[in-house]
Amino acid sequence: MPRGAGTSLSGGAIPQEDAVVIGLSKMSRILDIDLFNRAATVQAGVTNLNISEAVSADGFFYAPDPSSQLACTIGGNIGMNSGGAHCLKYGVTTNNLLGVKMVLFDGTVIELGGKALDSVGYDLLGLVCGSEGQLGIVTEATVRLIAKPEGARPVLFGFASSEAAGACVADVIGSGIIPVAIEFMDKPAIEICEAFAHAGYPLDVEALLIVEVEGSEPEMDATLAGIVAVARRHGVATIKECQSAMEAAAIWKGRKSAFGATGRIADYICMDGTVPLSQLSHVLRRTGEIVASYGLRVANVFHAGDGNMHPLILYNINDPEDAARAEAAGNDILKLCVDAGGCLTGEHGVGIEKRDLMLHQYNRIDLDQQMAARAAFDPQWILNPSKVFPLEGRPAA
């Protein structure tokens, strides 16, 4: 089983059965930076943030930015096809991955993709990205570098309800405006993050959108004007534009610290369903109803721009019945996402957590085709076994 930093939230890096763990965190060298071709080649154990730090002085960055970017490795990002706050504009890992060097189950080394725009034959690179370490072990990756924008400006939009904030998100994207990021927090998440980071979030609203625009000052002004017009149609209660780089950093510190800050308050299960934006308000309302029906609390903080929800279900880990209720609530929420036209995971992967829910997303024929693709790479099913696919009906490992 390949393991990077172990930041997976779906159990993807937890050994199962009599596993041999192959740790890749020491493979942390940046092998090549090619600014002319806007690409960097790194070993699998390089952390996400280290790539951006290595090219920052030259005016570039690596776009996918999961909240764990300080610790998570590029190998793990590839395994889970990780995204982040800025994937709304720049895409997730698969949109920023140019090539990999990978070791197959029998020790064969293959290379997929490269710095060219496209490659001949099947898109095996796209198949590997998001395969959760089951097709091979990535040892090196070539990723796309993006030029830094001239400027960036986060703005806080407060709303009287989560439903209104969700409807605003759908309307912004539906109107053709694509900001860099749209992040959502409900009132519990706002209070938790503000107490931790002192980011200046308004505490008198029920929901908050962090919307970031970028470009030149005129470009940002024009984009923001369009977003403000949409927000006013949805009854926005407060609008707060950041006035300095320090204030912008505090806003993002609060958002990226959300999971850790919540952990100071209570134990929680973090879900990862994705829904069409047209269903966002409905799913937010039903999520609250589902969690309340189990006698639990929820804090919602997620990537709203692409509908990637992260409800944090709060519970007492020392109470087995409470833990069981939290798990059941999480399963109901993920089923809700699928029934609304979405999917079980946006960026955390299936791992162990969602394995038994795969038959709610796919029928048996669909899963058989995926398992056949897996078996083509690893006919003995020895790479990261007991993950992704329901144990019942899969080939014996």
KOLKOL-641909 format. One record per residue (C-alpha): residue number from 1; x, y, z. Coordinates in nm, 4 decimals. Example, Ala and Ser with C-alpha at 12.3 -4.5 7.8 and 13.67 -1.06 7.14 Angstrom:
% residues 2
<r k="1" px="1.2300" py="-0.4500" pz="0.7800"/>
<r k="2" px="1.3670" py="-0.1060" pz="0.7140"/>
% end
This chain:
% residues 397
<r k="1" px="0.0000" py="0.0000" pz="0.0000"/>
<r k="2" px="0.1502" py="0.3362" pz="-0.1010"/>
<r k="3" px="0.1382" py="0.6045" pz="0.1688"/>
<r k="4" px="0.2436" py="0.9683" pz="0.1537"/>
<r k="5" px="0.1671" py="1.2032" pz="0.4417"/>
<r k="6" px="-0.1362" py="1.0076" pz="0.5608"/>
<r k="7" px="-0.3734" py="1.3051" pz="0.5366"/>
<r k="8" px="-0.6446" py="1.1060" pz="0.3561"/>
<r k="9" px="-0.9924" py="1.1643" pz="0.4997"/>
<r k="10" px="-1.1474" py="0.8498" pz="0.3513"/>
<r k="11" px="-0.9168" py="0.5838" pz="0.4950"/>
<r k="12" px="-0.7219" py="0.5530" pz="0.1721"/>
<r k="13" px="-0.3865" py="0.5500" pz="0.3538"/>
<r k="14" px="-0.4900" py="0.3039" pz="0.6269"/>
<r k="15" px="-0.3425" py="-0.0459" pz="0.5789"/>
<r k="16" px="-0.5909" py="-0.3299" pz="0.5478"/>
<r k="17" px="-0.5414" py="-0.7047" pz="0.5835"/>
<r k="18" px="-0.1726" py="-0.8076" pz="0.5919"/>
<r k="19" px="-0.0547" py="-0.5027" pz="0.4019"/>
<r k="20" px="0.3006" py="-0.3945" pz="0.3302"/>
<r k="21" px="0.3145" py="-0.0155" pz="0.3556"/>
<r k="22" px="0.5438" py="0.1615" pz="0.1088"/>
<r k="23" px="0.6179" py="0.5054" pz="0.2503"/>
<r k="24" px="0.6922" py="0.7713" pz="-0.0101"/>
<r k="25" px="0.7276" py="1.0788" pz="0.2109"/>
<r k="26" px="1.1094" py="1.0653" pz="0.1942"/>
<r k="27" px="1.0981" py="1.0937" pz="-0.1860"/>
<r k="28" px="1.0798" py="1.4708" pz="-0.1504"/>
<r k="29" px="1.3117" py="1.6107" pz="-0.4182"/>
<r k="30" px="1.2102" py="1.8651" pz="-0.6786"/>
<r k="31" px="1.3827" py="1.7196" pz="-0.9838"/>
<r k="32" px="1.3317" py="1.9873" pz="-1.2479"/>
<r k="33" px="1.1718" py="2.3284" pz="-1.2871"/>
<r k="34" px="1.1088" py="2.4211" pz="-1.6501"/>
<r k="35" px="0.9664" py="2.7720" pz="-1.6535"/>
<r k="36" px="0.9832" py="2.7946" pz="-2.0323"/>
<r k="37" px="0.7383" py="2.5042" pz="-2.0604"/>
<r k="38" px="0.5672" py="2.5987" pz="-1.7334"/>
<r k="39" px="0.6220" py="2.2578" pz="-1.5783"/>
<r k="40" px="0.7855" py="2.1073" pz="-1.2716"/>
<r k="41" px="0.8935" py="1.7471" pz="-1.2223"/>
<r k="42" px="0.8912" py="1.6312" pz="-0.8619"/>
<r k="43" px="0.9132" py="1.3120" pz="-0.6613"/>
<r k="44" px="0.5907" py="1.1753" pz="-0.5173"/>
<r k="45" px="0.6712" py="1.2772" pz="-0.1600"/>
<r k="46" px="0.7043" py="1.6493" pz="-0.2342"/>
<r k="47" px="0.4314" py="1.8393" pz="-0.0511"/>
<r k="48" px="0.1729" py="2.0324" pz="-0.2455"/>
<r k="49" px="0.2747" py="2.3691" pz="-0.1016"/>
<r k="50" px="0.6462" py="2.3095" pz="-0.1630"/>
<r k="51" px="0.5887" py="2.3193" pz="-0.5382"/>
<r k="52" px="0.4398" py="2.6683" pz="-0.5217"/>
<r k="53" px="0.7083" py="2.7844" pz="-0.2799"/>
<r k="54" px="0.9811" py="2.6630" pz="-0.5167"/>
<r k="55" px="0.8559" py="2.8751" pz="-0.8071"/>
<r k="56" px="0.6970" py="3.1689" pz="-0.6236"/>
<r k="57" px="0.9964" py="3.4006" pz="-0.6656"/>
<r k="58" px="0.9755" py="3.3459" pz="-1.0426"/>
<r k="59" px="0.6094" py="3.4464" pz="-1.0510"/>
<r k="60" px="0.4469" py="3.1025" pz="-1.0740"/>
<r k="61" px="0.2429" py="2.8663" pz="-0.8576"/>
<r k="62" px="0.0852" py="2.5195" pz="-0.8586"/>
<r k="63" px="-0.2914" py="2.5680" pz="-0.8663"/>
<r k="64" px="-0.4584" py="2.2792" pz="-0.6761"/>
<r k="65" px="-0.4603" py="2.3826" pz="-0.3099"/>
<r k="66" px="-0.6325" py="2.1391" pz="-0.0726"/>
<r k="67" px="-0.6636" py="2.2581" pz="0.2861"/>
<r k="68" px="-0.3911" py="2.0105" pz="0.3849"/>
<r k="69" px="-0.1479" py="2.1516" pz="0.1263"/>
<r k="70" px="0.1146" py="2.2197" pz="0.3930"/>
<r k="71" px="0.1426" py="1.8449" pz="0.4579"/>
<r k="72" px="-0.0192" py="1.6436" pz="0.1778"/>
<r k="73" px="0.2057" py="1.5022" pz="-0.0939"/>
<r k="74" px="0.1690" py="1.5258" pz="-0.4692"/>
<r k="75" px="0.1526" py="1.1457" pz="-0.4885"/>
<r k="76" px="-0.1480" py="1.1433" pz="-0.2581"/>
<r k="77" px="-0.3039" py="1.4317" pz="-0.4527"/>
<r k="78" px="-0.2761" py="1.2251" pz="-0.7696"/>
<r k="79" px="-0.4238" py="0.9198" pz="-0.5988"/>
<r k="80" px="-0.7311" py="1.1129" pz="-0.4855"/>
<r k="81" px="-0.7470" py="1.3705" pz="-0.7689"/>
<r k="82" px="-0.7402" py="1.6455" pz="-0.5066"/>
<r k="83" px="-0.8812" py="1.9914" pz="-0.5640"/>
<r k="84" px="-0.9000" py="2.2866" pz="-0.3295"/>
<r k="85" px="-1.0457" py="2.6333" pz="-0.3009"/>
<r k="86" px="-0.9101" py="2.7569" pz="-0.6341"/>
<r k="87" px="-1.0145" py="2.4579" pz="-0.8454"/>
<r k="88" px="-1.3194" py="2.6552" pz="-0.9619"/>
<r k="89" px="-1.0988" py="2.8423" pz="-1.2100"/>
<r k="90" px="-0.7883" py="2.6256" pz="-1.2374"/>
<r k="91" px="-0.9282" py="2.2747" pz="-1.2071"/>
<r k="92" px="-0.8369" py="1.9792" pz="-0.9879"/>
<r k="93" px="-0.5230" py="1.7637" pz="-1.0001"/>
<r k="94" px="-0.6110" py="1.5888" pz="-1.3260"/>
<r k="95" px="-0.6322" py="1.9283" pz="-1.4999"/>
<r k="96" px="-0.2843" py="2.0214" pz="-1.3765"/>
<r k="97" px="-0.1044" py="1.6883" pz="-1.4163"/>
<r k="98" px="0.1145" py="1.6492" pz="-1.7255"/>
<r k="99" px="0.2859" py="1.3168" pz="-1.6651"/>
<r k="100" px="0.3884" py="1.0493" pz="-1.4147"/>
<r k="101" px="0.6495" py="0.7819" pz="-1.3656"/>
<r k="102" px="0.4831" py="0.4811" pz="-1.2069"/>
<r k="103" px="0.5807" py="0.1365" pz="-1.0791"/>
<r k="104" px="0.3381" py="-0.1448" pz="-1.1596"/>
<r k="105" px="0.2532" py="-0.4359" pz="-0.9310"/>
<r k="106" px="0.5354" py="-0.6516" pz="-1.0740"/>
<r k="107" px="0.8040" py="-0.3818" pz="-1.0570"/>
<r k="108" px="0.7729" py="-0.2653" pz="-1.4171"/>
<r k="109" px="0.8351" py="0.1085" pz="-1.4508"/>
<r k="110" px="0.6227" py="0.3033" pz="-1.6985"/>
<r k="111" px="0.5948" py="0.6706" pz="-1.7929"/>
<r k="112" px="0.2673" py="0.8319" pz="-1.8937"/>
<r k="113" px="0.2129" py="1.1761" pz="-2.0451"/>
<r k="114" px="0.4787" py="1.4460" pz="-2.0591"/>
<r k="115" px="0.5268" py="1.8164" pz="-2.1213"/>
<r k="116" px="0.3600" py="1.8089" pz="-2.4635"/>
<r k="117" px="0.0001" py="1.9257" pz="-2.4929"/>
<r k="118" px="-0.1322" py="1.5764" pz="-2.5629"/>
<r k="119" px="-0.0073" py="1.2207" pz="-2.6046"/>
<r k="120" px="-0.0902" py="0.9411" pz="-2.8458"/>
<r k="121" px="-0.3207" py="0.6557" pz="-2.7498"/>
<r k="122" px="-0.5504" py="0.6041" pz="-2.4557"/>
<r k="123" px="-0.5557" py="0.8648" pz="-2.1792"/>
<r k="124" px="-0.4015" py="0.6366" pz="-1.9178"/>
<r k="125" px="-0.2755" py="0.9390" pz="-1.7262"/>
<r k="126" px="-0.6361" py="1.0426" pz="-1.6690"/>
<r k="127" px="-0.7166" py="0.6894" pz="-1.5534"/>
<r k="128" px="-0.4300" py="0.6852" pz="-1.3042"/>
<r k="129" px="-0.5273" py="1.0214" pz="-1.1532"/>
<r k="130" px="-0.7911" py="0.9396" pz="-0.8937"/>
<r k="131" px="-0.7205" py="0.5638" pz="-0.8902"/>
<r k="132" px="-0.6214" py="0.5711" pz="-0.5202"/>
<r k="133" px="-0.2950" py="0.3807" pz="-0.5637"/>
<r k="134" px="-0.4617" py="0.0715" pz="-0.7097"/>
<r k="135" px="-0.3145" py="0.0813" pz="-1.0607"/>
<r k="136" px="0.0469" py="0.1457" pz="-0.9654"/>
<r k="137" px="0.2687" py="0.3501" pz="-0.7359"/>
<r k="138" px="0.3512" py="0.6961" pz="-0.8674"/>
<r k="139" px="0.7138" py="0.7873" pz="-0.7927"/>
<r k="140" px="0.7491" py="1.1064" pz="-0.9998"/>
<r k="141" px="0.5058" py="1.3607" pz="-1.1392"/>
<r k="142" px="0.5273" py="1.6433" pz="-1.3897"/>
<r k="143" px="0.2782" py="1.9173" pz="-1.3069"/>
<r k="144" px="0.1613" py="2.2366" pz="-1.4717"/>
<r k="145" px="0.2811" py="2.5728" pz="-1.3385"/>
<r k="146" px="0.0556" py="2.8785" pz="-1.3592"/>
<r k="147" px="0.1690" py="3.2408" pz="-1.3797"/>
<r k="148" px="0.0640" py="3.4435" pz="-1.0779"/>
<r k="149" px="-0.2150" py="3.6923" pz="-1.1475"/>
<r k="150" px="-0.1484" py="4.0639" pz="-1.1280"/>
<r k="151" px="-0.3646" py="4.0872" pz="-0.8188"/>
<r k="152" px="-0.6178" py="3.8923" pz="-0.6113"/>
<r k="153" px="-0.8951" py="4.0143" pz="-0.3830"/>
<r k="154" px="-1.1161" py="3.8049" pz="-0.1522"/>
<r k="155" px="-1.4561" py="3.9507" pz="-0.0595"/>
<r k="156" px="-1.6956" py="3.8351" pz="0.2146"/>
<r k="157" px="-2.0681" py="3.8104" pz="0.1373"/>
<r k="158" px="-2.2983" py="3.7448" pz="0.4334"/>
<r k="159" px="-2.6511" py="3.6034" pz="0.3979"/>
<r k="160" px="-2.9512" py="3.5514" pz="0.6239"/>
<r k="161" px="-2.9774" py="3.1823" pz="0.5291"/>
<r k="162" px="-2.7702" py="2.9008" pz="0.3840"/>
<r k="163" px="-3.0310" py="2.8517" pz="0.1131"/>
<r k="164" px="-2.9915" py="3.2122" pz="-0.0041"/>
<r k="165" px="-2.6136" py="3.1777" pz="-0.0152"/>
<r k="166" px="-2.6420" py="2.8529" pz="-0.2110"/>
<r k="167" px="-2.8818" py="3.0088" pz="-0.4600"/>
<r k="168" px="-2.6431" py="3.3016" pz="-0.5046"/>
<r k="169" px="-2.3571" py="3.0652" pz="-0.5904"/>
<r k="170" px="-2.5647" py="2.8899" pz="-0.8558"/>
<r k="171" px="-2.6728" py="3.2244" pz="-1.0014"/>
<r k="172" px="-2.3167" py="3.3634" pz="-1.0140"/>
<r k="173" px="-2.1862" py="3.0631" pz="-1.2064"/>
<r k="174" px="-2.5018" py="3.0432" pz="-1.4177"/>
<r k="175" px="-2.4558" py="3.4041" pz="-1.5232"/>
<r k="176" px="-2.1175" py="3.3184" pz="-1.6724"/>
<r k="177" px="-1.9026" py="3.4793" pz="-1.4033"/>
<r k="178" px="-1.6150" py="3.2543" pz="-1.2969"/>
<r k="179" px="-1.4265" py="3.3936" pz="-0.9970"/>
<r k="180" px="-1.1137" py="3.2199" pz="-0.8728"/>
<r k="181" px="-1.2892" py="3.0720" pz="-0.5711"/>
<r k="182" px="-1.6260" py="3.0634" pz="-0.3958"/>
<r k="183" px="-1.6104" py="2.9123" pz="-0.0470"/>
<r k="184" px="-1.9099" py="2.8574" pz="0.1822"/>
<r k="185" px="-1.9416" py="2.8638" pz="0.5620"/>
<r k="186" px="-2.2592" py="2.8332" pz="0.7668"/>
<r k="187" px="-2.2990" py="3.0003" pz="1.1063"/>
<r k="188" px="-2.1402" py="2.7221" pz="1.3170"/>
<r k="189" px="-1.8388" py="2.7142" pz="1.0835"/>
<r k="190" px="-1.8116" py="3.0950" pz="1.0844"/>
<r k="191" px="-1.8055" py="3.1060" pz="1.4633"/>
<r k="192" px="-1.5538" py="2.8215" pz="1.4925"/>
<r k="193" px="-1.3138" py="2.9655" pz="1.2332"/>
<r k="194" px="-1.3396" py="3.3236" pz="1.3579"/>
<r k="195" px="-1.2611" py="3.2177" pz="1.7153"/>
<r k="196" px="-0.9532" py="3.0356" pz="1.5872"/>
<r k="197" px="-0.8148" py="3.2671" pz="1.3174"/>
<r k="198" px="-0.9641" py="3.6108" pz="1.3986"/>
<r k="199" px="-1.0149" py="3.6602" pz="1.0265"/>
<r k="200" px="-1.2770" py="3.9330" pz="1.0550"/>
<r k="201" px="-1.5724" py="3.7172" pz="0.9488"/>
<r k="202" px="-1.9143" py="3.8729" pz="1.0249"/>
<r k="203" px="-2.0834" py="3.6941" pz="1.3149"/>
<r k="204" px="-2.4337" py="3.8326" pz="1.2577"/>
<r k="205" px="-2.5095" py="3.6264" pz="0.9455"/>
<r k="206" px="-2.6264" py="3.2677" pz="0.8942"/>
<r k="207" px="-2.4031" py="3.1942" pz="0.5951"/>
<r k="208" px="-2.0887" py="3.3398" pz="0.4437"/>
<r k="209" px="-1.9376" py="3.3237" pz="0.0964"/>
<r k="210" px="-1.5674" py="3.3931" pz="0.0462"/>
<r k="211" px="-1.5420" py="3.5005" pz="-0.3173"/>
<r k="212" px="-1.2006" py="3.5726" pz="-0.4662"/>
<r k="213" px="-1.1459" py="3.7600" pz="-0.7912"/>
<r k="214" px="-0.8133" py="3.8187" pz="-0.9640"/>
<r k="215" px="-0.6474" py="4.0161" pz="-1.2421"/>
<r k="216" px="-0.5719" py="4.3847" pz="-1.2850"/>
<r k="217" px="-0.7556" py="4.6366" pz="-1.0674"/>
<r k="218" px="-1.0060" py="4.7227" pz="-1.3460"/>
<r k="219" px="-1.0617" py="4.3514" pz="-1.4165"/>
<r k="220" px="-1.1244" py="4.2750" pz="-1.0502"/>
<r k="221" px="-1.3576" py="4.5727" pz="-1.0162"/>
<r k="222" px="-1.5610" py="4.4629" pz="-1.3178"/>
<r k="223" px="-1.5880" py="4.0994" pz="-1.2063"/>
<r k="224" px="-1.6763" py="4.1998" pz="-0.8534"/>
<r k="225" px="-1.9454" py="4.4407" pz="-0.9750"/>
<r k="226" px="-2.1178" py="4.1541" pz="-1.1549"/>
<r k="227" px="-2.1009" py="3.9317" pz="-0.8470"/>
<r k="228" px="-2.2342" py="4.2072" pz="-0.6203"/>
<r k="229" px="-2.5302" py="4.2581" pz="-0.8538"/>
<r k="230" px="-2.6153" py="3.8880" pz="-0.8340"/>
<r k="231" px="-2.5693" py="3.8821" pz="-0.4558"/>
<r k="232" px="-2.8081" py="4.1749" pz="-0.4131"/>
<r k="233" px="-3.0761" py="3.9818" pz="-0.6025"/>
<r k="234" px="-3.0441" py="3.7135" pz="-0.3348"/>
<r k="235" px="-3.0722" py="3.9530" pz="-0.0430"/>
<r k="236" px="-2.7079" py="3.9718" pz="0.0611"/>
<r k="237" px="-2.6898" py="4.1169" pz="0.4134"/>
<r k="238" px="-2.3266" py="4.2278" pz="0.4310"/>
<r k="239" px="-2.0410" py="4.2789" pz="0.1849"/>
<r k="240" px="-1.6870" py="4.3207" pz="0.3136"/>
<r k="241" px="-1.3990" py="4.3744" pz="0.0729"/>
<r k="242" px="-1.0489" py="4.3100" pz="0.2071"/>
<r k="243" px="-0.8268" py="4.6172" pz="0.2202"/>
<r k="244" px="-0.4783" py="4.4673" pz="0.2494"/>
<r k="245" px="-0.2668" py="4.1612" pz="0.1803"/>
<r k="246" px="-0.2608" py="4.0919" pz="0.5543"/>
<r k="247" px="-0.6395" py="4.0931" pz="0.5702"/>
<r k="248" px="-0.6611" py="3.8648" pz="0.2659"/>
<r k="249" px="-0.4163" py="3.6219" pz="0.4273"/>
<r k="250" px="-0.6274" py="3.6172" pz="0.7447"/>
<r k="251" px="-0.9424" py="3.5413" pz="0.5452"/>
<r k="252" px="-0.7778" py="3.2413" pz="0.3812"/>
<r k="253" px="-0.6105" py="3.1287" pz="0.7033"/>
<r k="254" px="-0.9527" py="3.1035" pz="0.8618"/>
<r k="255" px="-1.0913" py="2.8996" pz="0.5732"/>
<r k="256" px="-0.7953" py="2.6648" pz="0.5411"/>
<r k="257" px="-0.7860" py="2.6114" pz="0.9187"/>
<r k="258" px="-1.1527" py="2.5104" pz="0.9323"/>
<r k="259" px="-1.1021" py="2.1381" pz="0.9843"/>
<r k="260" px="-0.8370" py="2.1808" pz="1.2521"/>
<r k="261" px="-1.0330" py="2.4564" pz="1.4252"/>
<r k="262" px="-1.3434" py="2.2381" pz="1.4347"/>
<r k="263" px="-1.1380" py="1.9598" pz="1.5916"/>
<r k="264" px="-1.0823" py="2.1857" pz="1.8919"/>
<r k="265" px="-1.4590" py="2.1960" pz="1.9489"/>
<r k="266" px="-1.5658" py="1.8361" pz="1.8938"/>
<r k="267" px="-1.4862" py="1.5150" pz="1.7128"/>
<r k="268" px="-1.6293" py="1.5125" pz="1.3628"/>
<r k="269" px="-1.6738" py="1.3144" pz="1.0436"/>
<r k="270" px="-1.6019" py="1.5133" pz="0.7270"/>
<r k="271" px="-1.8111" py="1.4192" pz="0.4244"/>
<r k="272" px="-1.7208" py="1.4953" pz="0.0622"/>
<r k="273" px="-2.0230" py="1.4729" pz="-0.1653"/>
<r k="274" px="-2.0607" py="1.6833" pz="-0.4790"/>
<r k="275" px="-2.3896" py="1.8165" pz="-0.6166"/>
<r k="276" px="-2.5028" py="2.0194" pz="-0.9197"/>
<r k="277" px="-2.5209" py="2.3872" pz="-0.8275"/>
<r k="278" px="-2.8913" py="2.3928" pz="-0.9105"/>
<r k="279" px="-2.9424" py="2.1492" pz="-0.6204"/>
<r k="280" px="-2.7103" py="2.3211" pz="-0.3715"/>
<r k="281" px="-2.9771" py="2.5040" pz="-0.1693"/>
<r k="282" px="-3.1961" py="2.1920" pz="-0.1518"/>
<r k="283" px="-2.9085" py="1.9683" pz="-0.0411"/>
<r k="284" px="-2.7949" py="2.2208" pz="0.2216"/>
<r k="285" px="-3.1445" py="2.2289" pz="0.3709"/>
<r k="286" px="-3.1806" py="1.8499" pz="0.3666"/>
<r k="287" px="-2.8326" py="1.8062" pz="0.5162"/>
<r k="288" px="-2.9372" py="2.0094" pz="0.8186"/>
<r k="289" px="-3.2579" py="1.8085" pz="0.8507"/>
<r k="290" px="-3.0752" py="1.4754" pz="0.8248"/>
<r k="291" px="-2.8165" py="1.5611" pz="1.0887"/>
<r k="292" px="-3.0828" py="1.7014" pz="1.3232"/>
<r k="293" px="-3.2871" py="1.3816" pz="1.2865"/>
<r k="294" px="-2.9958" py="1.1918" pz="1.4424"/>
<r k="295" px="-2.9712" py="1.4402" pz="1.7293"/>
<r k="296" px="-2.6360" py="1.5743" pz="1.6068"/>
<r k="297" px="-2.4880" py="1.9077" pz="1.4974"/>
<r k="298" px="-2.3243" py="2.0018" pz="1.1673"/>
<r k="299" px="-2.0849" py="2.2717" pz="1.0499"/>
<r k="300" px="-2.0764" py="2.3279" pz="0.6736"/>
<r k="301" px="-1.7584" py="2.4610" pz="0.5132"/>
<r k="302" px="-1.6860" py="2.3724" pz="0.1532"/>
<r k="303" px="-1.5944" py="2.4612" pz="-0.2059"/>
<r k="304" px="-1.9265" py="2.6074" pz="-0.3157"/>
<r k="305" px="-1.8227" py="2.7090" pz="-0.6659"/>
<r k="306" px="-1.8109" py="2.3499" pz="-0.7883"/>
<r k="307" px="-2.0685" py="2.2107" pz="-0.5445"/>
<r k="308" px="-1.8138" py="2.0088" pz="-0.3463"/>
<r k="309" px="-1.9743" py="1.9874" pz="-0.0016"/>
<r k="310" px="-1.7874" py="1.9170" pz="0.3231"/>
<r k="311" px="-2.0421" py="1.8919" pz="0.6058"/>
<r k="312" px="-1.8606" py="1.8290" pz="0.9349"/>
<r k="313" px="-2.0840" py="1.6087" pz="1.1508"/>
<r k="314" px="-2.0004" py="1.6712" pz="1.5171"/>
<r k="315" px="-2.0189" py="1.3821" pz="1.7649"/>
<r k="316" px="-1.8596" py="1.2278" pz="2.0748"/>
<r k="317" px="-1.5965" py="0.9747" pz="1.9737"/>
<r k="318" px="-1.6106" py="0.8157" pz="2.3204"/>
<r k="319" px="-1.9779" py="0.7281" pz="2.2740"/>
<r k="320" px="-2.0150" py="0.4307" pz="2.0339"/>
<r k="321" px="-2.3836" py="0.5049" pz="1.9763"/>
<r k="322" px="-2.3080" py="0.8678" pz="1.8958"/>
<r k="323" px="-2.0369" py="0.7572" pz="1.6524"/>
<r k="324" px="-2.2770" py="0.5150" pz="1.4845"/>
<r k="325" px="-2.5350" py="0.7926" pz="1.4449"/>
<r k="326" px="-2.2738" py="1.0211" pz="1.2903"/>
<r k="327" px="-2.1713" py="0.7529" pz="1.0421"/>
<r k="328" px="-2.5337" py="0.6825" pz="0.9511"/>
<r k="329" px="-2.6011" py="1.0536" pz="0.9017"/>
<r k="330" px="-2.2956" py="1.0806" pz="0.6783"/>
<r k="331" px="-2.4122" py="0.7890" pz="0.4651"/>
<r k="332" px="-2.7557" py="0.9464" pz="0.4276"/>
<r k="333" px="-2.5980" py="1.2756" pz="0.3175"/>
<r k="334" px="-2.3834" py="1.1034" pz="0.0551"/>
<r k="335" px="-2.6872" py="0.9163" pz="-0.0778"/>
<r k="336" px="-2.8688" py="1.2503" pz="-0.0909"/>
<r k="337" px="-2.5869" py="1.3943" pz="-0.3028"/>
<r k="338" px="-2.6078" py="1.1056" pz="-0.5495"/>
<r k="339" px="-2.9879" py="1.1235" pz="-0.5651"/>
<r k="340" px="-2.9592" py="1.4971" pz="-0.6396"/>
<r k="341" px="-2.7497" py="1.4183" pz="-0.9470"/>
<r k="342" px="-2.4081" py="1.4442" pz="-0.7805"/>
<r k="343" px="-2.1523" py="1.1927" pz="-0.6627"/>
<r k="344" px="-2.0043" py="1.0352" pz="-0.3496"/>
<r k="345" px="-1.6756" py="1.2207" pz="-0.3546"/>
<r k="346" px="-1.5329" py="1.5390" pz="-0.4962"/>
<r k="347" px="-1.1723" py="1.5152" pz="-0.3837"/>
<r k="348" px="-1.1297" py="1.2941" pz="-0.0750"/>
<r k="349" px="-1.1631" py="0.9673" pz="-0.2641"/>
<r k="350" px="-1.3603" py="0.6526" pz="-0.1866"/>
<r k="351" px="-1.1056" py="0.4682" pz="0.0280"/>
<r k="352" px="-1.2691" py="0.2585" pz="0.2965"/>
<r k="353" px="-1.5267" py="0.5161" pz="0.4004"/>
<r k="354" px="-1.7429" py="0.5179" pz="0.0873"/>
<r k="355" px="-1.6578" py="0.1714" pz="-0.0423"/>
<r k="356" px="-1.9937" py="0.0161" pz="0.0443"/>
<r k="357" px="-2.1823" py="0.3131" pz="-0.1009"/>
<r k="358" px="-2.0392" py="0.2615" pz="-0.4487"/>
<r k="359" px="-2.3426" py="0.0519" pz="-0.5422"/>
<r k="360" px="-2.5603" py="0.3548" pz="-0.4708"/>
<r k="361" px="-2.3597" py="0.5505" pz="-0.7300"/>
<r k="362" px="-2.3072" py="0.2709" pz="-0.9847"/>
<r k="363" px="-2.4827" py="-0.0463" pz="-1.0869"/>
<r k="364" px="-2.3009" py="-0.3787" pz="-1.0883"/>
<r k="365" px="-2.2196" py="-0.3584" pz="-1.4608"/>
<r k="366" px="-2.0548" py="-0.0175" pz="-1.4151"/>
<r k="367" px="-1.8466" py="-0.1445" pz="-1.1232"/>
<r k="368" px="-1.7466" py="-0.4590" pz="-1.3129"/>
<r k="369" px="-1.5993" py="-0.2420" pz="-1.5893"/>
<r k="370" px="-1.4009" py="-0.0389" pz="-1.3371"/>
<r k="371" px="-1.2751" py="-0.3539" pz="-1.1674"/>
<r k="372" px="-1.1736" py="-0.4941" pz="-1.5062"/>
<r k="373" px="-0.9633" py="-0.1827" pz="-1.5681"/>
<r k="374" px="-0.8036" py="-0.2250" pz="-1.2270"/>
<r k="375" px="-0.7292" py="-0.5910" pz="-1.2960"/>
<r k="376" px="-0.5605" py="-0.4999" pz="-1.6259"/>
<r k="377" px="-0.2984" py="-0.3075" pz="-1.4263"/>
<r k="378" px="-0.2902" py="-0.5360" pz="-1.1221"/>
<r k="379" px="-0.4367" py="-0.8812" pz="-1.1965"/>
<r k="380" px="-0.3477" py="-1.0075" pz="-0.8482"/>
<r k="381" px="-0.5203" py="-0.7155" pz="-0.6715"/>
<r k="382" px="-0.2241" py="-0.6559" pz="-0.4416"/>
<r k="383" px="-0.2049" py="-0.2750" pz="-0.4664"/>
<r k="384" px="-0.4021" py="-0.0993" pz="-0.1912"/>
<r k="385" px="-0.6480" py="-0.3873" pz="-0.1543"/>
<r k="386" px="-0.9870" py="-0.3626" pz="0.0147"/>
<r k="387" px="-1.0374" py="-0.0025" pz="-0.0963"/>
<r k="388" px="-1.2790" py="0.1667" pz="-0.3390"/>
<r k="389" px="-1.4822" py="-0.1389" pz="-0.4453"/>
<r k="390" px="-1.7391" py="-0.3187" pz="-0.2252"/>
<r k="391" px="-1.5800" py="-0.6321" pz="-0.0814"/>
<r k="392" px="-1.8778" py="-0.8436" pz="-0.1814"/>
<r k="393" px="-1.8508" py="-0.9417" pz="-0.5448"/>
<r k="394" px="-1.4939" py="-0.8294" pz="-0.6089"/>
<r k="395" px="-1.2120" py="-1.0716" pz="-0.6996"/>
<r k="396" px="-1.0258" py="-1.2169" pz="-0.4029"/>
<r k="397" px="-0.7102" py="-1.0233" pz="-0.3213"/>
% end
